[in-house]
């Protein structure tokens, strides 16, 4: 029995059950607002109670923020006993997550991290919508349509309630502005007071949840429209991902790795594909079967998930091999583990439908979603409890790399242990101060005694990079010795991806030898061969005039607009030094004087 099945059993606003439900929800909303106000008061004063008791404060904040919305959605949806047990378990779990997140940190300024807020909210949402269908169906595992119906209805209801609350406050702000223009500021002054703002927000959100609940048919209509729009977006994303994966072997992965955020980008893309696949599949029932073109898109996208996550895993493994574990990389690895379950299940469902040509077309996707949801909750709980604390695991890995010589004492990141890894890092740093290696002990002591990262005097060794530069026209070759490892002071060091820099060969001074023009976003740098090799001689910067579109340096090279245009007036010298460079009163739109004009045409 799903939400649709028992909707008729609920009374509306005028019925006895409806009046009870609205009173319960308003009481929950008011209680949340008052609790948030008390927590706000705890942040006032010097020192505030929240500063002197950061762990207790965090253990109150997280349940106060996330538990009431769950309780609002549970009214008339969970049996009282189930609601009591689940509500108590959720509150205790949220408090445990907050306790660990703050207690593991070092320093007086410890506070809950944004990652903990985000992932704990996700875990609560997933877990709640695994429990509600099971309780309604009186089964440990409910039919898949019940999971789909509950979760997507809740998502639309949450979005509508947040929007309602935002519009409510926008109208109050408009009203306050109207009173203010006639000299009455009482409403605006009243609305900004926390004892008014917070309880009123709680009441408004609770009202919105109840209105969307008793008007379930309207919410279902909105959900249907949202699912239809999202399902057609799957076609676009599938084409984009397919084109990306097809082009990758030809373009190489250097540009991808050069972004520094390839794994996060690929994981975000995979997450978007999973959402859109489910929007198209819906609950798998015959009456919700999408058009043939969308069924094809679902199957293709399900198969593309595997190589997409494979590239993400490749990039993550390379980073870990080069620089070791960090908390962000551990979280990314956990996301990949959950993603692999989705990719394997979806690929199996797509290939099974192709080989067996069964009428249920993607039925294994349903079991995959349930298993992956449970795994996601378990993974989040492990990451944000002592079981698999990313900071602790990262500290252990980084110190092990130092001990086995994978990273030198000079290049080791002592600041990470001192300021970015909490008590685990501080404990490891204390152990390193007693290291047999005098350089390690000295640098660890320096980091331990520093009050902030800026005080650490250990310089970060500059890393030479090999630039990635495109050449125009296509097929041309840069002169030997131009593509070499360069330091961070060389303009070529900013060329990390093929789209960053475009080079062209020109003989600008008529000596019969080509120079290299290196076009970046806002300037063109001139390189000439010297006894020490290719060296930058100077640059031209583009200038934008009012009402004109700026010609980018790379566009100027591609459109063959480059030609030397000497400045009509010389620069002034004072002995061997430049006293001043001539700048015209009415410069051409893209010319920057100094080395002479460069853009013509």
N, C-alpha and C positions, 0 to 999 in steps of 0.2 A: 504494500500500500504506500503510495508516494504522496508528495505534497498535493498533487492534483487530486488524488483519490480522497483525501480527508479534508479538502478545502471546504466542501459543502457542510461538514460537521461543525465548522466554526461559526460563531455568531458574529454579526456585524457590530458596528459601533453602538447600535441601540440595544443589543441583546445583553443578557446577564453575563455571559462569558466574555463578550467584548468589553463590557464595563470593567470587569475584573482585570482583564488583560491590560487595558489602558492604564488603570490605576497602578498595577504592578510595574509597568514599564516607566510610568512617570516617577514612581518612587525610586526606581533604579537610576534613572537619569539624574534626578535631584541628588541622590546620595553620591553619585560619581562627581557631580559638580562641587558639592560641599567638600568631599574628600580632596579633590584637586585644589580647592581653595586653602584647606588646612596645610596641604603640602607646599603650596606657594608661600604661606606664612612661615613655614619652616626654613625657607631660603633667605629670610630677612634677618637683619642684625649682623653684628660683627663681634665674634664669629657667629655665623648662623648655625642652627641645629643641624641642617643638612651637611654643613662642612665638618662639624665635629662628630657626626654619626653617619658617614657616607654609605656604609653598608646597609644600615637599617633604613635609611632614606630610599635607597635604590630598591630594596625589597618591598617597599610600600608603593613606589611609583609605578613599577611595571604592572602589578595586578590591578592597580587603580585605573590605568590607562586601557588595558586590553580585556580585562574580565567583564566589565559591565556591558560592552557591546555584544559579547558572546551571550550573556544572560538575557539581554533584550531579545536577541534572535531566538532564544530557547523557550520563551514563554509560549505555551500551548503546543510546543513541538517536542519537548522531552517530558517524560514522566517525572513527577516530583522527586522520586528516589534517585533516578538516573541523574537528574539535574543537580541534586545535592552532592552526590558522589563525584560526578564529573567536575562540577564547579569547584569543590574543595581540592580535587587533584590538580586541576588547572592552576588554581591560585598558588598552591604549594610549589608546583613546578616553575611557575613564573618567578616566584620569590627565590627559589633555588638558583635559577639562571642569573637573576640580578645579583644575588649574594656572591656567586662565583666570579661574575664579570668584574665586580668592584673589588672584592677581597684579593684577587690575584694581582691587582695593580699595586704599584709602589708610589709613595708620595702622598701628601696631604690633599692634593687636588683630584683624587681618584673619583671617577664618575662613570655611569653606564656608557658603553660605547655605541655608536650608531649601528654597527653590525649586529649587536645583540638585540637592539630594538627591532630591526628589520627581520632577522631570522626567527626571533621568538614569535613575532606576529604571524609570520608565514606558518610556523609549526602549529600555532594555536588554531589558525584557520583550517589547515589541512586536517588536524586531528578532530576538530569539532565536526567537520563534515564527513568524517568516517564514522563517528559515533551516532549522529542524529539518524541517518537512515537505518542503521542496525537496530537502534532502540525502537524506531517506529515499526520496523518489520519483525521485531522480536527475534532477530537472528544475529549471529556473530558477523556473518557476511551477508549483506543485503544484495538484492539484484542490482546490476549496474545502472539501469535507468534511475533508480532511487538516488544513487550517489551523484549522477550527473544532474538530476533535477535539483537536488538540495544545494549543491555547490554553486551552480551557475545562477540559481535564483538568489542565493545569498550574496553573490558578487554584485549582481544588478541592484539588489536592495541596499547594499552598503553604499554603492556609488550614488544612488538616488538620495539616500539619507544625508550623505555628506554634502551633496549639491544643495539639498533643501536647506540645510543648516547654513551653508555659505550665502545663499540668496536671502535668507532671513536676516543675517547680519548686514548684508549689503543694504537691505531696505531700512533697517534701523539706522544705519549710518547716513542714508539719504534723509531720513526724517530728522536726525540730529542736525544735519547741515541746513535743512529748511528752518528749523527753530533758531539756529545760530545766526542766520542772516537777518533775523528780526530782533536780535539782541538777547535771545533766550538760550543760554548755553547749558541749562541744567541737564537736558537729556544726554548731550555729548559727554558731559562730565560724569554722569551716572554710569554710562555704558562702559567706560574704560576702567571702572573700579573692579578689581578681581572678585569681590564678594557678589557682584552682580553678573559680571561677564561669564565666569566659570559655571555657576549653577544654571544660568539661563541657557548656556550652550548645551549642558547635559539634558535639560528638559526639552529643548528644541530637537536634539538628535533623537531622543526617545520618542517624541511625537512623530517624527518622520518615520522611524522604524515601524511604529504601530500603523500609521496611515498606509504605508506600502504593504504591510502584512494583510490588512483587512481588504485592501483593493488588489488582491493577488492576480486577478485577471489582467489588470493593467500592467503589472510588473511582468507577467508572462508575455504580454504583447511586446513590451520593450525588449525583453530578453530575446524574443524571436527575431526582432529587427537587428539587434546587436549580433546575434549568431550568423544571420544571413550576410551582413556586411563583412564580418571577420572572415567568414568562410571564403568569400570571393577574394579577399586580400591574400589568401593562401596561394592563389595563382601567381600573384606578383612576387611574393617572397620565394616561391619555388623556382621561378625563372631566374631570379637574382642569384640564389644560392647555386643553382645548377650551372649558371654561367661562370660564377666565381670558381667553382670546383673544376670546371672544364678548362678555364684559363690558367689555373694555378701551375700546372706542370710546364706551361710555356713561359710564364713570366718569372718563375722561381719564387722561392719563399723569402728571399732576402728583404724585400720591401715589407712583407707582412711582419717579419720578426723585428724590423727596424722601427715599427710603431711603438714598441714597448708595452702594448696592451692588446696583443693579438688574441691571447687566450680569453680575456674578458669579452672582447668583441665577438668571438666565435661562440662563446657560451651564451651570450645575450641573444645571438641569432638563433641558436638551437632552442633556447627557451621560447622565443617568439614562434618558431615553427611548431613546437609542441602545442602551444595554446591554439594556434590557428588550425592545426590538424583536428583537435578535439572540437573546435567550433564547427568544422565541416561534418565530422562524424556524428556529433551530438550523442544521443543515447543508443544508436545502432538499430532502432526499431524501423520497421518497413515504412511507416508513414513519415519518417524523418529522413528518408534516403535522399541524399543530395543528387543534383544532376550528374550526368555521366562525366562531364569535364571536370567536375570537382572530385568525383571518385578517383579519376586518374591522378589529379593533383595530390590527393591524400596519399595514394600509393607511392608516387614518385617522391614526395616530400618525406615519407616514412623511410624510404631507402636512403635518401640523401643525408639523413641525420647521422648515420654511422660514419661516413667519411668526414663530415663536418666536425664531429667530436673527435675523430682520429687526428685531424690537423691540430685541434685545440690541445689534445693530449701530447702531441709531438712538441709543440711549442713549450708547453709546461715542463716536459721532461728536459728539454734543452736548457731552460732557465734554471731548473733545479740542479742540473749537472754543472752549470757554470757558476752559480751563485749560492746554491744550497736552498734550504727551506726557509720560508718566511710565513707569517700568519696568513697573508693574502694568498700565497701559493697553496697552502694547506686547504684553505676554504675552496679555492678553485679546484683542487684535486677532489674534494668531497662532492662538489657540484658535478664534476665529470663522472664520478662513480654513479651518481643518480642518473645522469644523462645517458650513460651506457646501458642502464636497464631499460630506459625508454627506447633508445636506438635499437637494441636487440629485439625487444618485444614488437616494436612497430615494423622493423624490417621483416621479422618472421610473419607478422600478420599480412603484410603486403605481398610477400613472395608466396605465402600459402594461398592467398586469394587468387594469385596469378596461376599457380600450378593446379590447384584443386578446383578452381572455378566454383566455389561454394556460394550459396545464397547469402550467407552472413557476411561476406566480403572482408571485414576487418575485425572479426570477433575477438581474436587474441589481444587486440588493443585494450579491451576492457580489463582483462586480468592484469595487463601490464600497468595500467593506470593505478589500480588499487595497490599492487605490490610496490610500485615506485613511490606512491604517496606514503605508505608505511615506512619505507626506507628513508624517505626525505625527513620524516619526523624523527626517526631514530638517529639519523646522521646529525641533525641540528642539535639534538639533545647531547650527543657525544661531543660535538665541537664546543659547545658552550657550557660544559661541565668539566670536572677534572679528568674525565675518561680520555678525551682526545683534545685537550687544550692546545690550540695552535701555537700560542706563545711558548708553552713548555716544550713542545716538540721542535719548534724552530730553534730555541736556545740550545737544546741537546744536539741538533744537527750542526749548527754553526760552530759550537765549541769543538765538536768532533772533527770538523773540517780543519780547524786550527791545529788540533793535536796531531792529525795525520799529515799535516803539511800541505793540504789542498789550497790553503790560503796563507799568505805570509803574515808575520806579526805586524808589519807595517800597513798592509792592506785590510786587515781584519776590521770589521765594523764594531768597535767598542761602544759607540753611541747607541746602537740597537739594543745592546744588553743593558745599558744604563737608563735609557729613556723610553724605549718602545716595546719592551717585553715584560714589564711588570716585575713582580717579586722573583720569578724564575730567572730573569736576566740579571737582576741584582745579585742573587745568590751565586750564579755562575761567574759574574764579574769578581765577586769576592774571592772565589777560588782561584781565578786567574791572577790575582795580585800575589799569590804565593807560588806562581809558576816557576819552574827551574830556568825558563828562558827569561833573562833579565829584561829584554825588550818588551815581551808580553807583560811581565809584571809591572813595568814602568807605565806602559800605556793603560793597562787596566786600572792601576791606582789613580792615574790622572782622570780617567773617565768616572771612576767611583766618586771622586771628590768634587767633580764638576757639578754646578747647580743647574746648568742647562746645556743644551747641545752646542750652543754658540761658544761656550767656554773651552771646548775641547780644541786643543792646538794641533792635534794630529791631522796633517793635511791629507786630503784624498788624492791619491796618486792619479794624475791625468792618464786616461786611457787613449792610446792612439787608435784611430778608426780608419778603415778603408772606405773611402767615399763611394757612393752609388750614384753615378752620373749618366744621364741620357745624352745622346749626341744628335745634333741636327746638321745636315739632313740625315734621315735614317740610313743606316748602313755605313756612315762615315766612321773613321777610327780616330780616337784621340792619340796624340803623340806618345811615344814610349816614355815612361817615367812620370806621366801626369797622374795616373791612378796609383797612388802609393799610400801607405799608412801615414796619417798626418795627425798632429796634435790639435787640441781644442782651440788654439789661437789661429789656425789656418781656416780661411773661409770655406774650404772644401769639407771641413769636419761637420758642417751642418747638412751635408748631402747624405741623408740616411736612407732615403727611398728614391726610386727612379723618378718620381714626380716632383721631387724637391728642387732639382737643379737640371738645367739644360745647357750644354756647352756647344760652341761653334768655333770653327777656325777662321781667322781673318788676319791678313797682313795689313795692319793699321798704319805702320810707319814707312812702308815701301822699301824695307830692307831685304825683301825676298824671303823672309822667314815668317811663318805663321805664328800669331799669338793665339791664345785661347780666351774666348769671352765666356765667362761662367755666369749664366742668368739665374738669379734666385727670385724671391717673391717681389722685392722692391728695388733691387739693384743688380747691376752687371759688374762683375769684377774682372779686371784685366790681368791675365797671367802671361809672363814672358819667361823664356828660358834664360837662366843665369848659370854661373859656374857651379853653384850649389844645387842646381836643379830648377824646376818650375817654381816661381815665386810670384805672389800677388804684387802688382805695381800700383794699384789704386782702383777706384770704382766710380761708376756713374749711378746716381739715384734718380728714380722717376719722380716727376712732379705732377700733381693733379690740378687742373684748372676748373673753375666753376662752370658747371653746365657741360662738361666734357667727360667722356668715359676714359679712364686711365688705361693706356696701353701697357700691359704688363711686360716686363723684360722678356719672358719666355715667348709671349705672343709676338713681340717685335722680331725675335729671331725666326720664329716659324713663318711669319709673313714677309720675311726678307725686307724689313724696313730699316735694317741697320746700315748706317753709313757715317763716316767721320764728318763732323761739322765743327771746324775750329771756332773757338770763341773769338769775336772780333776785337776784343781788348785783352791785353796780357794781364797775368797775375803780377802783383807787386812783390818784390823781394827786398829784404833788409839784410844785406850781406848774403850769407848762405841760407837764411831762413825765409820762409814765406810770410810776408807781412800782411797779405790779404789776397783773397781770390775775388775776381770780378763776378758779380751777380747782376744780370740785366734787370732793369726796372719792370719790363714786361716780358718775362720769360716765356718761351714756347711751352706748350702744355706738358710735355714729357721730358724736357731737357733740364738737367742739373749741371750748371757750370762748375768748373773746377779742373777737370781733365779735358775740357772742351766738350761741346755737344756731341751726342752719339746718335740719337734717334732722328731719322729723316723720313721723308716721304709723306 
